[in-house]
């Protein structure tokens, strides 16, 4: 499945942000911060990571729809991308 370089750059930025959020959560635990504050940050990091997956699959689905024969030949028929999308849902 072909993913545009701009999308890859965006995904890497998002992942670096999530990485920072996770480090922040680790720091909050070390500081023994309030449970509700930590859970709020865990939920935010989780949503951000889900968005990475959805963005990746949206780009892949676009690629599959633009050239379904090529995508199928690479092992990514539209049905497979749909199955991957449902894994995230």
Buried (B, 14 or more C-beta within 10 A) or exposed (E): BBBEEEBEEBBEEBEEBBEEBBEBBEEBEEEEEEEEEBEEBBEBBEEBBEBBBEBBBEBBBBBBEEEEEEBBEBEBBEEBBEEBBEEEE
